[in-house]
Amino acid sequence: MLEVPTIYKTDQTTDMLKLAAQIKVWAQEFGFQQSGISDTQLDQHEKWLFEWLEQGMHGDMEWMLRHGTKRSRPAELVADTQRVISVRMDYLPEAAGDVIKMLQQPSIGIISRYALGRDYHKIMRKRLQKLADKITAVVGKFGYRVFVDSAPVLEKALAEKAGLGWVGKHSNVINRSAGSWFFLGEIYTDLPLPADTAASEHCGDCVRCIDICPTAAIIAPYKVDARRCISYLTIENKGPIPLEFRQAIGNRIYGCDDCQATCPWNRFAQTTAEADFNSRHPLDAPALSELLSWDEAEFLLRMSGSAIRRIGYERWQRNLAVASGNALRAAQTSIEEKQHIQVALNASRSNASPMVCEHIDWAQSQMQPA
């Protein structure tokens, strides 16, 4: 293991090279599969971001507009930032079901693979803080701030610049040896660390992610209209789900992984080494009728420590109602399963808001004659 001097008095370039190498060793020791370092120049990504915002493709995510250029200019968010340490951590649960196959079982709900276990924010933030503390123990006090999807940060662009992977046509970061089932986190720092080489793009002519998108949300390579995206519609969207997208949502009740599930690079994906990211019962392949039976207290209890909890009970019920309607319409759903869903839908109306009741009405209208 490299020995890094605790005080930098001689050749700073050499010292920073050694420190950068050591940081990558420490990052792995703290459970990150890879780390890299980038500078803060995001001019091209800033241009793309503001074009996307000007076209209104962020939908109701007004927070995307709130911080101006702080998202694309790290030193405006954290003064004196010179470099960004980016990390990635695999999250795919070992026992997770095949998303594409689960789409053929309409009476069960599909939850995005990243949300099957415990909320990643706290887990990764604690690990990043440990990494920052380790650096502090070696170099002394330095300027830094830790981020895990919690502030205006262009994490995908930074990860690409740090060499962790490239931003694919579906807008997720892809790594040649690890696919795309991983979380990202960052440390903004004033240390003049050497920057790594940015990753090159390897999507080629492949358009599988574009072709499979149920709502045609990937309107062009590398360009996603959030207003059409099932992840946005079922998570970020606070209001009714537009009628034009309800059937396309199928049995997806929280997020959508189709674009990742079909990506050929994910044949190299590794399952997570973190027990906290493994699927919590019954989230991997839950019966819609069972989930519909939860009242708000049970939802909050079951989802304690889960990223799903933040959407709240109303949106949870809304999503279940849409999936239930699609299950009632589907030929693959057995008569017995349809009966269970109808009973659960009727019972859920007693604690549903007017918005949810409208979705329940829509769901029941989808029932096909025997």
C-alpha angles and dihedrals in degrees: 000000000000117000111222119200114244094219123043108218106132130038104002093187092057091044092051091049090053093045093050090053091048093049089059091052092049092047090058091047089056092053104266114134094211142000135189142175129235139178120241102250106123101153097135093044089050089055091051092046095053093045088053092048093047089055090055094238092140090072112195094348092113090165087075087069099037101085101043112204095351088095094058099031108058095190089061090057096042114020118238095014108161102164140020123216107209124194136184131206125193115238108175108126114230094229097041115135124244106269095209093051091046089059086069091059101068096177092067126070124238118217122190109263093239091063099049093093135033122320108281096210097079095037095053095039091056091050092048090050089053089052091050090048090051091052090048091053089057105036101025125234114351136164116267146135129200123225134187109172087305107111141027097296128144090220097168094051091047092048090052091050090048091056097249093125143300130278104255130214089269089055095247122119114256125199119200094225100032109033117217108294096112142102125236131219137172146207115204108207143176092217111116094230120169112263121235125232114272118247118255124231119260106173091106114173094334115127100167093123091051094047096048099047104118095213100033089245093151093076094176135356108296092004123104124182100214091200089069097038117108091216089058094042095051099036115022099028109091098186137059118316107247113254092234091066103038098090092043090056089067111174097336106125102171121022129324131257101180095113092052094040091058097043110114091215090067090074082083094050117127124219116242123274090204115098089202091064094055116109118278116220124288099007102090097067107357123175110244090223091057093050091047089058093064116104119209094270092054091045091054092046095047093045096047106135092012128118087227092069092072094069089063131222097287095059089042090056091045092054092047091051092054092047090047091053090052090048091051090052096045120100090213092065112095121232089247092052091048090053092051090050093048092051091048092048092052091048093048091058090075092072099028129116120235089260092053091045089057089054090048089052089051091048093052091048089061094065109122121217114258 
